Amino acid sequence: MSESLAQDAADGHRCGFIAIVGRPNVGKSTLLNHLIGLKLSITSRKAQTTRHRITGVLTQQEAQFIFVDTPGFQTRHRNALNQAMNRNVTTTLADVDVILLVVEAGRWSAEDEAVLKLIPPDRPVLLVINKIDLLADRSALLPFIERVAALRDFAAVVPVSAQKGQQLDGLLKAVRPLLPASVPLYEEDQITDRNERFLAAEIVREKIFRLMGDELPYAMTVEIEKFEEEQTKDGRELRRIFAAVLVDRDSQKAILIGRNGEKLKRIATEARQDMEKLFDAKVYLEVWVKVKSGWADDTRVLRQQGFE
């Protein structure tokens, strides 16, 4: 730990874990990315894009915020993949210091209710009303806040727009006093506990979700089969990454590859560009598609994917 952070700790520095929870597609990953100031957690319009806990670290002079983005709690599908993701949510809630319950402005559903019931009674919870920029009738915001806020003794209610970065400073200000007094747990320049191999797989998966839309079923995943680091002749860092996309059926493979391989080429190109920005290095990326029926119910494959 640097001398400056050690001194901060002696002067009442705070540090703790903050879970970001909510039903699918309320903007949890977008919120994490904007809080950290860097794209760590993948986003798309397709619900349940996030499958793993993603930790993002924000270090300020007086506090270190360790945000944990969780999968949206799934109530509709019960395969092994979704059960593993739900375990991620419940385990995270038991381990953190503060919880951000993210809901969509003007919308409270049975799924939101289910997430609220999962939250331990002894954890401080902030109600984060997201997507306020999309609310057609702003006068409806206050009655909505009053209705939801009555469901629990929330530590604070903070309306935000994660997409536009609105009110995020206010959110951090509300979180800070709820964190325990502690020395920083991460170095000043560390932004996540995930390695580049994991982040590479997530980036490829995001491009598939974004470019394929509803053409490709939810049951798809990405495995990094090889990840090599070296230097080019001019001294630049180089990553050689070989990624396999797993799908259930041959017909899905054909859709993903596209005519003359155009869709897969675009996915690989856009993923490579994002990796080069995130890793600050040159990237050589190869992506191909494999058919593996029933992978989402295969516990061995799920363990390889990082699920317990």
Stockholm file with secondary structure:
# STOCKHOLM 1.0

chainA/1-308         MSESLAQDAADGHRCGFIAIVGRPNVGKSTLLNHLIGLKLSITSRKAQTTRHRITGVLTQQEAQFIFVDTPGFQTRHRNALNQAMNRNVTTTLADVDVILLVVEAGRWSAEDEAVLKLIPPDRPVLLVINKIDLLADRSALLPFIERVAALRDFAAVVPVSAQKGQQLDGLLKAVRPLLPASVPLYEEDQITDRNERFLAAEIVREKIFRLMGDELPYAMTVEIEKFEEEQTKDGRELRRIFAAVLVDRDSQKAILIGRNGEKLKRIATEARQDMEKLFDAKVYLEVWVKVKSGWADDTRVLRQQGFE
#=GR chainA/1-308 SS CCHHHHHHHHTTCEEEEEEEECSTTSSHHHHHHHHHTSCCSCCCSSTTCCCSCEEEEEECSSEEEEEEECCCCCSSCCSHHHHHHHHHHHHHHHHCSEEEEEEETTBCCHHHHHHHHHSCTTSCEEEEEECGGGCSCGGGHHHHHHHHHTTSCCSEEEECBTTTTBTHHHHHHHHGGGSCBCCCSSCTTCCBSSCHHHHHHHHHHHHHHHHHGGGSCSCCEEEEEEEEEEECTTSCEEEEEEEEEEESSHHHHHHHHCGGGHHHHHHHHHHHHHHHHHHTSEEEEEEEEEECTTGGGCHHHHHHTTCC
#=GC SS_cons         CCHHHHHHHHTTCEEEEEEEECSTTSSHHHHHHHHHTSCCSCCCSSTTCCCSCEEEEEECSSEEEEEEECCCCCSSCCSHHHHHHHHHHHHHHHHCSEEEEEEETTBCCHHHHHHHHHSCTTSCEEEEEECGGGCSCGGGHHHHHHHHHTTSCCSEEEECBTTTTBTHHHHHHHHGGGSCBCCCSSCTTCCBSSCHHHHHHHHHHHHHHHHHGGGSCSCCEEEEEEEEEEECTTSCEEEEEEEEEEESSHHHHHHHHCGGGHHHHHHHHHHHHHHHHHHTSEEEEEEEEEECTTGGGCHHHHHHTTCC
//
